[in-house]
Amino acid sequence: MMKARISEIFLSIQGEGVYVGEEQIFIRFYGCNLNGCRFCDTQLYSFREYNSLELSEYLTTRFNDVYSISLTGGEPLVQKDFLKEFLPSIKRNFKIYLETNATLPTALEEIIDYIDVIAMDFKLPSSTGLGNFWLKHKEFLRIALQREVFVKVVICKDTELIDVKKAIELLSDYKYNITFILQPNSFEIDRSLMVKIQDFQKYSLGFISDVRLIPQMHKLVGIR
Ligand code: SF4
């Protein structure tokens, strides 16, 4: 039986994106294939191993009145072989919400049947300080559109309009009604960053009908 490396499991509210405020069980998978976004707030140093039976028993006994599970990280898709074994065993009891950096399209394809909602990031080079992942994101989005999906970008003081334009271009290759979320980097929130994001929002609304500015709510209200 496959084993997963999991850093933590906890109950909280979803703090990002269109499901903000929803109660979820968070399963934080250890490890990330990017491991270096400048704004990363989830540096993980330890994990516990679970096989799928142990994990599904833990969830159903500890959280039997909770409806939604968030697979988060790190990058959950790094452990897709475990997810392939684990998700079928819990799918009928929970809504499965995947938070992902959207750079592992082949892994997504292998587990998409068990996912209900995909919260995918576009990693903007001027935000992350890394290279660009546009081709991966494009392929990922093509597959993700089989499910409910929205796209989020983190906006930092260094974020450049050219990257926002590229994100819009990529979204417009498919359809315009995908929700596009501009999330301020929580470490840098101040008036100038918010003005910058409002400018990006105004620009994006010229091309996409649903563009929202949503900060990380859990941090604003001081919960996990
Ligand atoms: S993809 Fe996510 S978990 Fe990985 S380094 Fe970037 S912000 Fe951190």
Boltz pocket constraint, residues with backbone or C-beta under 6 A from the ligand:
constraints:
  - pocket:
      binder: B
      contacts: [[A, 32], [A, 33], [A, 34], [A, 35], [A, 36], [A, 37], [A, 39], [A, 40], [A, 41], [A, 42], [A, 73], [A, 74], [A, 75], [A, 101]]
      max_distance: 6.0
